[in-house]
Amino acid sequence: MLLAREREKPFGHGATLLRLRGGIVQESIPQSLAAAVKRGEVAGEVVGRYAAALAKLPHNFRWILRFEIIWRRMLADEDLFLKMSTEALMGCSMQAVAEIQQRGGAFLQQLDLVSADLFIVMIQCLACVVYAAPVVQTHDEDRGALGRFLSGCPSSVFGKRPNQDAPPFSALQRLFAYLKPMPALFIIGSGASVCGYVYSSLLLQLRFFLSTLKKMVRSRIRFSGQKGKTSYR
């Protein structure tokens, strides 16, 4: 009877699902997702998809789904992790080929510097896939007017509402759907470039230190050898 009454409400089965499982699922899913299910904004099937995705991941990588930016897109696109890994693999492969063509025979000697470029490319590829993926939309009551407006925008310019009875997206919402990820992509790209630059600088300083240390050791050994020959004479 409880399930029958909840099914009459929009997405009401999700709140019943959380209650009938005694809080086990509710404790393992993010609080924002549990609150969205209780408010009736997300179908109860989403909880099952989240639990299935959580069970497939290795235990050491389950913390990834705690990030809101990941689980919102994973629930909207079940192949998100496959697309992320494929894009990162292709991007790093193309960058590695470009590095080989540019550095030639010095590729192996400069492998530490190559790894910095590969790191930048991998972060940028992952960011492009994540921010281009569809999103499970929920409305947080604690957000301001701008936050509620942005959360009400579609995940892409051509996105559609999951509820067919809801009014369609306006032209302004679709415009902001195009502009919304740009600041985050700029920050991620700039941050990855800065991290790669710092990493390359540290490697160059380490290489210079090791080279200087090697020269000092060689000169000390050479000086000791010459001193030994002089004393022998």
C-alpha positions in Angstrom: 0.0 0.0 0.0 2.9 2.3 0.8 4.5 1.7 -2.6 1.2 2.2 -4.3 0.6 5.5 -2.7 4.1 6.7 -3.4 3.9 5.7 -7.1 1.0 8.1 -7.5 3.4 10.9 -6.8 6.1 12.0 -9.3 9.1 9.9 -8.6 7.7 9.0 -5.2 9.0 5.5 -5.4 12.5 6.8 -4.8 11.7 8.1 -1.3 10.0 4.8 -0.4 13.0 2.9 -1.7 15.3 4.8 0.7 13.0 4.1 3.6 12.4 0.4 2.9 16.2 -0.3 2.7 16.7 0.9 6.3 19.1 3.7 5.4 21.7 1.3 3.9 21.5 2.9 0.5 21.0 6.3 1.9 24.2 6.1 3.8 26.2 5.0 0.8 25.0 7.6 -1.6 25.7 11.3 -1.5 23.5 13.4 0.6 22.5 15.7 -2.3 21.3 12.6 -4.2 19.3 11.3 -1.3 17.7 14.7 -0.7 16.8 14.9 -4.4 15.2 11.5 -4.3 13.2 12.4 -1.2 12.0 15.6 -2.7 10.8 13.6 -5.7 13.1 15.3 -8.2 14.9 12.0 -9.2 13.4 8.7 -9.9 14.1 5.8 -7.6 15.7 3.9 -10.4 18.6 6.3 -10.2 19.5 5.0 -6.8 19.7 1.5 -8.2 22.0 2.6 -11.0 24.2 4.4 -8.5 24.4 1.3 -6.3 25.2 -0.9 -9.4 27.9 1.5 -10.5 29.3 1.6 -7.0 29.5 -2.2 -6.8 31.3 -2.4 -10.2 34.1 -0.1 -9.1 37.1 -1.4 -7.2 37.0 -0.5 -3.5 40.0 1.8 -3.8 38.3 3.9 -6.5 34.8 4.2 -5.0 35.7 7.6 -3.6 35.3 9.0 -7.2 31.5 8.7 -7.0 31.5 10.9 -3.9 32.2 13.9 -6.2 29.0 15.6 -7.3 30.4 16.5 -10.7 31.0 12.8 -11.4 27.9 11.0 -10.1 25.5 13.5 -11.7 27.1 12.7 -15.1 27.6 9.0 -14.4 23.9 8.5 -13.7 22.9 10.4 -16.8 25.4 8.5 -19.0 26.3 4.9 -18.0 29.3 4.9 -20.4 30.9 8.0 -18.8 33.9 6.1 -17.4 34.4 4.3 -20.7 34.4 7.6 -22.6 36.7 9.2 -20.1 39.3 6.4 -20.4 39.0 6.2 -24.2 39.4 10.0 -24.6 42.4 10.1 -22.2 44.0 7.1 -23.9 43.6 8.6 -27.4 44.8 12.1 -26.3 47.9 10.7 -24.5 48.7 8.5 -27.5 48.5 11.3 -30.0 50.6 13.5 -27.6 53.2 10.8 -27.3 53.4 10.4 -31.1 53.9 14.2 -31.4 56.6 14.2 -28.7 58.5 11.4 -30.5 58.4 13.3 -33.7 59.5 16.5 -32.0 62.3 15.1 -29.8 63.5 12.3 -32.0 66.3 10.3 -30.5 66.3 12.3 -27.3 62.8 11.1 -26.4 64.0 8.5 -23.8 66.5 11.0 -22.3 63.7 13.6 -21.9 61.0 11.2 -20.7 60.5 13.1 -17.5 59.6 16.2 -19.4 57.4 14.3 -21.8 55.4 13.0 -18.8 54.6 16.6 -17.8 53.0 17.2 -21.3 51.1 13.9 -21.1 49.8 14.9 -17.7 48.4 18.2 -19.1 46.8 16.5 -22.0 45.2 13.8 -19.9 43.6 16.4 -17.5 42.3 18.4 -20.4 40.8 15.4 -22.1 39.1 14.2 -19.0 37.7 17.7 -18.3 36.3 18.0 -21.9 34.5 14.6 -21.6 33.1 15.3 -18.1 31.7 18.8 -18.9 30.3 17.7 -22.3 28.4 14.8 -20.7 24.7 15.0 -19.8 23.8 15.8 -16.2 21.1 14.6 -13.7 19.5 17.9 -12.8 18.3 18.5 -9.2 17.3 21.8 -7.5 19.0 22.6 -4.2 16.8 24.8 -2.0 19.9 26.4 -0.3 21.1 27.9 -3.5 20.5 31.5 -4.4 18.5 32.8 -7.4 21.5 32.6 -9.8 22.3 29.1 -8.5 18.8 27.9 -9.0 18.7 29.4 -12.5 21.9 27.7 -13.5 20.8 24.4 -12.1 17.6 24.7 -14.1 19.6 25.1 -17.4 20.0 22.0 -19.6 23.2 20.0 -19.5 23.7 20.8 -23.2 22.3 23.3 -25.8 20.1 20.5 -27.2 19.1 19.0 -23.9 15.5 18.0 -23.1 13.6 17.9 -19.8 13.3 14.4 -18.3 9.6 15.2 -17.5 7.7 15.6 -20.7 4.9 17.6 -18.9 7.3 20.3 -17.8 7.7 23.4 -19.9 10.5 23.4 -22.5 13.8 25.2 -21.9 13.9 28.8 -22.9 16.4 30.3 -25.3 18.2 32.0 -22.4 18.6 28.8 -20.6 20.0 27.1 -23.6 22.5 30.0 -24.1 23.7 29.7 -20.5 24.0 25.9 -21.0 26.6 26.7 -23.6 28.4 29.4 -21.5 28.1 27.7 -18.1 31.0 25.2 -18.4 33.5 27.7 -19.9 34.8 29.2 -16.6 35.4 25.7 -15.2 37.1 24.5 -18.4 39.3 27.6 -18.3 40.2 27.0 -14.7 41.0 23.3 -15.3 43.0 24.0 -18.4 45.0 26.8 -16.7 45.5 24.7 -13.6 46.7 21.7 -15.5 49.1 24.0 -17.5 50.5 25.5 -14.3 50.9 22.1 -12.7 52.7 20.8 -15.7 55.0 23.9 -15.8 55.8 23.5 -12.1 56.4 19.8 -12.6 58.7 20.5 -15.5 60.6 23.2 -13.6 61.2 20.9 -10.7 62.4 18.1 -13.0 64.8 20.5 -14.7 66.2 21.7 -11.3 66.6 18.1 -10.2 68.4 17.2 -13.4 70.7 20.3 -13.0 71.4 19.3 -9.4 72.2 15.7 -10.3 74.4 16.8 -13.2 76.3 19.2 -10.9 76.7 16.6 -8.3 78.0 14.1 -10.8 80.6 16.5 -12.0 81.7 17.2 -8.5 82.1 13.5 -7.7 84.0 12.9 -10.9 86.4 15.9 -10.3 86.9 14.7 -6.7 87.7 11.2 -7.9 90.1 12.6 -10.6 91.8 14.8 -8.0 92.2 11.9 -5.6 93.7 9.8 -8.4 96.2 12.5 -9.4 97.2 13.0 -5.7 97.7 9.3 -5.3 100.0 9.2 -8.4 102.0 12.2 -7.0 102.6 10.6 -3.6 103.6 7.3 -5.3 106.3 9.1 -7.3 
